[in-house]
Amino acid sequence: MSDVDRWAERRRIAEQARGERDWSLWGPYLAERQWGTVREDYSADGNAWRFLTHEDARSRAYRWGEDGIAGLCDDHGLLNLSLSLWNGRDRILKERLFGVTNEEGNHGEDVKELYHYLDAVPSHAYLKYLYKYPQRPFPHDEMLRESWRRSREEPEYEIGDTRAFADDRYFAVTIEYAKEDADDIHMTVTAVNRGAQAAELHLVPQLWFRNTWSWRDGAIAWKPWMELGPDGRVAVNHSRLGSYRLSFDGTPEVLFCENETNLRLHHGQPEAPGPFKDGLDAAIVKGDREAVSSTRGTKVGLHYRFMVEPGASAVVRVRLYAGARARPVDAQGALTRRRLEETDAYYEMIQDGIACPDEQRIFRQAAAGLIWTKQLYRYDVRTWLAGDPLKPLPPGGRGEIRNGTWKHFASADVLSMPDKWEYPWFAAWDLAFHCLPLALVDPDFAKSQLLLLTREWYMHPNGQLPAYEWEFGDTNPPVHAWATFRVFEIDRDRRGGRGDLAFLEGVFHKLLINFTWWVNRKDAQGRNVFQGGFLGLDNVGVFDRSRPPPGFGVVHQADGTAWMAMYALNMMRIAMELALHNDVYESTASKFFEHFLGIAEAMTDMGGEGFGLWDEQDEFYYDQVDMPGGASLHLRVRSMVGLVPLFAVEVIDPQILQRLPDFARRMNWVLENRPHLAALVSRWGEGGKKDRKLLSLLRGHRMKALLKRMLDEAEFLSDYGVRSLSKAHKDAPFQLDAFGASFTVRYDPADSSSNMFGGNSNWRGPVWMPMNYLIIEALRRFHTYYGDQFLVEYPTGSGQHLTLEAIADALEDRLIALFKRDEAGRRPYQGDRPPPAPDPEAEEALLFHEFFDGDTGRGLGASHQTGWTALVLNLLLHQARRATPSDA
């Protein structure tokens, strides 16, 4: 790599940051599923899955976005580029990924395709994607029938369970993008026949405009257009984007149609003139040449036909660029190879000492997944509720179904998605976790994401952050402040100690409002005990905590209250950092310190009644529910709910207190004059390692009691991390009989057998990366206070005692082991099932699942939820640095 410009990607990132060149103009922002989303739902009952289905998507124009396979678009989603395929046997042109809906899948929505994000850099100057396309007819109907038939107790029926890939009869299709400039993109498609027989393949790169002209008066006058020019290139013209050209190699059939709903199919207008959105499908698959135009439209497909011999490749190259000057495609692939070499150099620099090739592969593909799952998210709730002037009015009562009180919400931004097929919409707490690994790869984008959710067009006027589009008003755990400070620290470290105080201060001011919303709205009785609802922990609880069954009173949540204690400490720490540069923030830090103490007191003794969320008998934290007659009951389910109190921990160095005298003076006054509160913060007067001060919900005894259960392999500890529900509930399920009903919680190692919330509600036994990450971080912070003399048995019952730092390291190793090859050459997340289509690309193609089996580590849930599972990046970097001595 001696001739490679090693700093090329860093330079592009710097040009973007300085506003010199907009490398983010084009990116992998195209959704992988726009159908079945709330944004496209104009039904009377709010069933988004039924209103616009996968079958409909081929012939109905979307209102708010677009979707495709391995696609790019501009940052406003006006022009879109992706790949479609046909094997000569399928009943439809493959334009988008297929999967079952929430109602059709035995574990909820599930994509039924084989694809991987292989490579990417922040500027999107190089991107690589792998899609595996069967040569047999795609088994749509078979997967629907079997998924519908199976129960929740059975595994999902995947495409590898069919004969679609039998005898390796498939194409390994690699899509690469390489940018010549910010608005000059080369696309290379390489399809390899892995089968033993020659096979037919149609490759159809397609370019189209999002429909912006069919919804409101006057917009038709600004309708964009594309046409085949006399030079053999496609001229593309848009009033906002300007002029582009699409060049291509070879002599494909150039087919145009309109990105319009097929009125003949959907609105009973048999005489309506075409072409329509499904024109390419009709022409290529059904042979209907009247469905397309050869000269002009708002959608174009370049139809290449191949008969590919065994082991041979079909290659297609196109180039999309701004301007009218003729530019050739990257015919020999020289630019693509150069961008790949620059990508190699970039990751070599940011991997910071990760020496193991297998770990480097994990790091790079997790980073690629983060970049590929950026998505343009457009949704204006006020317009969505009212309807568009040129379309029929939506049914009445839509505001009663969802989001009726979020009329201010208006997004048209690129966001980090949990999964672009299963969750093609942002979720506030998911996104917060995404930002930590993003800060290692693309810190400017990570910071912009955290700022974005606090903007006035997202944040509710009352201070609530939007949860997710199915119900913006739902409550996610308040982890935004934690993520903000961690991203600030990561960015500061990467910037040589120069922290971005403007970013930190900007988020902090908005979170002051959000914290107040929590205090005013989620503390029902004003006792510093919080009720956030299900808080992401669906299926862990006895019942839906957002809607307690008749007869039950208020549910006082151990996790909701602990999350707020953590929030108070996070806000205190941010205020302290800002106070180091502006002493006005010292009093604000003091306020959050006192609030934390109030919450800590309430968790121990709610309202002075001698009954808190800590259960002395079991030595564990449980939810408490009010019962008739003033009685209270602990819901003794040993779950992640009771481990969340570990997360509320902050350790303060004496040097910081010396630099913040007003804060230190106020803090000492509270502790001296409120001795009952001082007792909650672990021997404050004695100090810990290096005379540090500890703020935590847990004194040493309670922490050891929690860890005894958490580190017990018969309870929470698995070979691959900490389970969300104690395995003790496998043979001894928790059962509550009350008010003529019976409620049961049983340990399930994989997908939950309960459909309490329907769909992908899987918080039973599985291992979740973000919660494990918080556990590891908490243990490390506790260690900075207690030091090497504080030992805990690990695993429980083993007779081996380790420091909290060593235990954190051991948990880190278990999580990383999910992805590393074992002695048998398999990665635990892959489970026992052999890969359905082994090939050279698959050997290096990894998946990053939503969660993992609590017994075996097998990947479960959304298969491409790289977002929070990409926290493995942070774990890998820490693991690589362990050999470096530190006095921390």
Secondary structure, 3 states (H helix, E strand, C coil): CCCCCCCHHHHHHHHHHCCCCCCCCEECCCECCCCCCHHHCCCCCCCHHHHCCHHHHCCCCCCCCCECEEEEEECCCCEEEEEEEECCCCCCCECCCCEECCCCCCCCCEECCEEEEEEECCCCCEEEEEEEEECCCCCHHHHHHHHHHCCCCCCCCCHHHCCCCHHHCEEEEEEEEEEEECCEEEEEEEEEECCCCCEEEEEEEEEEECCCCCCCCCHHHHCCEEEECCCCCEEEEECCCEEEEEEECCCCEEEEECCCCCHHHHCCCCCCCCCCCCHHHHHHHHCCHHHCECCEECEEEEEEEEEECCCCEEEEEEEEEECCCCCCCCCCCHHHHHHHHHHHHHHHHHCCCCCCHHHHHHHHHHHHHHHHCEEEEEEEHHHHHHCCCCCCCCCCCHHHHCCCCCCCCEEEEEEECCECCCECCCCHHHHHHHHHHHHHHCHHHHHHHHHHCCCCCCCCCCCCCCCCCCCCCCCCCCCHHHHHHHHHHHHHHHCCCCCCHHHHHHHHHHHHHHHHHHHHHCCCCCCCCCCCCCCCCCCCCCCCCCCCCCCCCCEECHHHHHHHHHHHHHHHHHHHHHHCCCHHHHHHHHHHHHHHHHHHHHHHCHHHCCCCCEECCCCEECEEEECHHHCEEEECCCEHHHCHHHHCEEEECHHHHHHCHHHHHHHHHHHHHCHHHHHHHCCCCCCCHHHCEEEECCCHHHHHHHHHHHCCCCCCEECCEEECECCHHHHCCEEEEECCEEEEECCCCCCCCCCCCCCCCCCCCCECHHHHHHHHHHHHHHHHHHHHHCEEECCCCCCCEEEHHHHHHHHHHHHHCCCCCCCCCCCHHHCCCCCCCCCHHHHHCCCCCCEECCCCCCEECCCCCHHHHCCHHHHHHHHHHCCCCCCC
